Amino acid sequence: MLDEERLVPTNCMRACTAVVTELSYNDSTSEKSKYRAEIGFIRENDWRKELEILFKEVIDENGGISRDAQNPDTEAGIAYAKIRAVYHKYTKEMLAKATIDSLMRVKGVQSVLGTTRRLNESNPSVFYKRLQGYVDSKEKEQVKLDKNGNKITNPKREFEFWPLIKVVKIHTKAEALSTGAVIVDLPGVHDSNAARAAVAESYMKQCTGLWIVAPINRAVDDKAAKSLLGNTFKRQLKYDGTYSAVTFICSKTDDISRTEASESLGLEEYRELEERQDDIERKKRVLNKELKELKNKKDDHEEAIDQIENDMEAWEDLEGSVEEGKTVYAPSSKSSKKRKSNDDKPAASRKRRKISADSDDESQNVGGATPTGDSLRQPLTSDDISEKLADLKQLKKEARRERTSIDGEITAVKEKLKPIEAEEKEIDAKMSAICIRGRNEYSRDAIRQDFADGIRELDQENAEEEDPDAFDPTEDIRDYEQVAKDLPVFCVSSRAYQKLEGRFRKDKDVPGFESKDQTEIPQLQFHCKKLTEKGRQAGCRRFLNSLTQFLTSLGLWSSDDGSGKNNLNGKQRDMERDYLNKRLKELERALEKAVAETMEGM
């Protein structure tokens, strides 16, 4: 919404917003104050009263901490958690014996009560880190590590500001807030910490609009639009009828199982793409098989080249020995080495085999065997060796030519794969987009219907209370189809929007989103700007009406009585003349001073 990668604390594992956070537009022109925050702490008397209430919940009849205080779901557990957040150094026994006065005198608490702390930063990352210490709640289950990275079994608790904070006001230059909207980030009304949930419910009464945010995979199943019409909201609707100020936001639309979505929603277009995808996969398999065979063939040629080079080294050694006057014999044929698979090949360069001859023993074979009997071989001449080396060089040349040819074939197959893989990627993105769009449309309709059903129930409750005898449950009090149609529902993916904006660079691309509009974040931003339109129009009308009234009164006051004379008595005329003369002299003096300063500077 704010077009920032990170500004207010978020956490993928737990609730972060523990205090009311107001986000509004920053009118400051200073670059150093591009991001501003005001952390307002509650007054001393308010904290004293709250402590009295909290201790009534946690202290049992024996004067000790109640057993229920260990259960986070009980009223006592909620109260105890709030006390411990501030008085983190106190044990249960210390808290049981402590007085309200002694707790009020704690230095850390005294230093913040009734104060306002201000943050001014030009860098959003620095601003985020400084702000996090105030608005982030540290859950009991939070894992803490020592300097060696080992889990601390009983970590020390830290002082938490959030129970002492009344409100955090953040000012940022977000386009969505430029028309005057103030977004209030509340602890969720269904927060696992009931203390935070209570804060949210009390603050909701002050808001002129309500944005209900829930993950899309829960929004429909949990009947969120209907169930969130709880008692507090129902009372608000009953008295001021502000149901039209509700906006529903389904988040995390990128979190989807395509198989489940396609099957449950019966997406024909998806099935057609599935068939195309199967055809592409078949083509890919054929080409990948051909590519694998060519790579194996290339490996065979490379191995043959290696063997030829080894043989050439051996015959070159023999050639050197002959030149030195030694008697040498042809190497005995060795069985070719078994070709290793790609996975078995070592990364290091090959170690070539070295073959040498013994100059002192004319009967010794270079290959390590001594020719005797039928196996007796003729000594090699210089011509024999030269001829053999020429043959080996020709073989090597042909093997290299073959390898080059195979490289060309491999390149050709890879070129054939490129458009197929691009098409596969494109189809994959389309399939995700179809599933996301289909679920969005289904969810939007379901939420609108749930909301309209909730309004119908509320209307029927009110009608029955007002006149039980005349109440007819079959008669619609208003057009509920229109109520459903008028409910703004946005199905958004903040991850996809941030990626398309060039943020979250370390994260992978989010499939199914080719444009920012598909994330519905721009539409939500525009909706936010439009929300203030009626209020601004009303403000303009009030100003224009006041101005008209003022001008009318001036006209009546200064109008003549038809004789051409101004309708002022003598005293009023004298006062007007004196005032004008006084202002004229002030202007003359200012002019003289300006002229004198100009002359001095010349």
C-alpha positions, 0 to 999 in steps of 0.5 A: 500500500505504501510502496515501500519494501519494509516500513512497519514491522512484519513477521511471517511467524507471529503477530507483530503489531501490538499497538495502534499504528496510524499511517498518514501522508508526510507533508514535510519537505525536509529530506531528513524527515522523509519518514517520521514517527511519533510514539505517544505513551499513555499518561501516568494516571491511565497506567495506574488505573490499568495496573489496578485492573490488571492486578485484580485479575491476576491476584487470587484470594490468598494474595498470590499469582493466580494459577489461571495466570499461566493460561494465556487464554484466560483473562488472568493470563492476558493480564499477567502477560501484559504486566510481565511485558513491562516489569520483565525483571519481576518474578511471580513472587515479587509481583505478588508482593509489589504495590502499585506505587512501587511499580509506578516508581520503576525508572524505566516506566517513569521515563516514558509515561506521558511522553512522546518520542519522535523519529526522523529518518531519510532511510526506510531501513534505519527507520524500520529498525528504530520503530520495530523496538516500539511496535513489535511484541516479543512472544513468549515462544520466540526462539533466542540464541546465544553467541554460538548459535545455540538455543537458550533454554530460559532466555531473559525477558526484555522490556516491552513498550507496547502496553504503555503506548497509546498510539504510534503515528507514522508519516510517509510520502505514500501516494495512496495517502496523499488525499488525506486517508489515514490507515490505522494498523490495528492488532487483529480482532482475532489475534491470539493475544486477547489483550491486543485484540481488545485494543483493536475492538475499542479503536474500531469504534473511532474509525469511519471505515473498516478494512477487513484483511484475511488470507484468501485460503481462509477468507471463504472457508471461515465465512470471514465476511459474515463472522466478522459482523460481531457484536461491536460491529453490529452495534456500530451498523445499527446506530450509524449504518456505515456498512457501506464503509467496509472494504474486504481484502483477501491477501496472499492470492499467490499462495495456491494449489493449482490442482485443487483450484482447477478441480474445484472450480472446473476451469476449462481454459486450464484443462486446455492449457494442461493438454498443451503442457503435456504435448510440450513435455513430450517434445522436451523429453524427446529433445532431452533424450537426444541431447543426452545421447549426443553428450554421451557420444561427445564423452566417448570421443573425448575419452578416445582423444585422451587415449590417443594422446596417451598413446602419442606420448608413449610413441614419442617417448619411444622415438626419443629412445631410438634417437638415443640409440636404444632398442625399443619394442611396440607397447603391448595392447591394453584394454581400453579403459571403461568410460566413467559416467559424468557423475564419476568423472573427477574434476581435476585434469587427467593424469597422463600415462608415461611409458619409458624404455631401458637403454641398457637392456636391448631385450626389454619391452617398453610395455613391461613384457620381455619377448620370448618364444612365439611372442617375440616381436621385432625391434622398432625402427625410426620409420615405424615410429614415425608412421605410427605417430602420423596415424595417431595424429590423423586419428586425433584430428578425425576425433576432434572433427567428430567432436566439433560436429557433435558440439554443433548438433548439441547446440542445434538441439539446445536451440530447439529447446529454447522456444519450447522451454519459453512456451512451457514457462509462458503456459505455466504462468498462464495456468497459475494466472487462470487459477488465481483469477478463478479463485479470486472471482469465486472468493469475491462473490462468496464474500459479498454474498456472506456479507449481504447475508450478515446484513440481512440477519442484522436488519431482521434482528433490528426489525424484530426488536422494533416491532415483533408483531409486524416483523415478516422474515420473508420480506426484504428490508433492502436490496441485498443483491445491491448490498453484495454488489457494492462491497469492495473486495480486493484479492491482492498479492503483496509479494507479487507486487513487490517483485514487479516493483523491483523489490524483494530481489532475493526472493524468487519470481511469483508465477501467475502475475505478469503486470502490477494490476493483476496483483490488485494492489494499484486498484486498492491504492486508488480505492484508498485515495477515492475514500476521502473524496466525499469528505473533501467535497463536504469540506469544500462545500462547508468552506464555500458556504461559510465564505458566501455567508461572510461575503454576504454579511460584508455586502450588507454591512458596506451597502449604502441606503440608496443615497449613494453614501456609505452606510457608516456612521462618523465614528466608523469612518474615522476608525477606518481612516485611521487604520488605513493611514496607519497601514500606509505609514507602515508600508512607506517605512518598509519601502524606505528601509528596503531602498536604504538597504539596497543603496548600502549594498551597491 
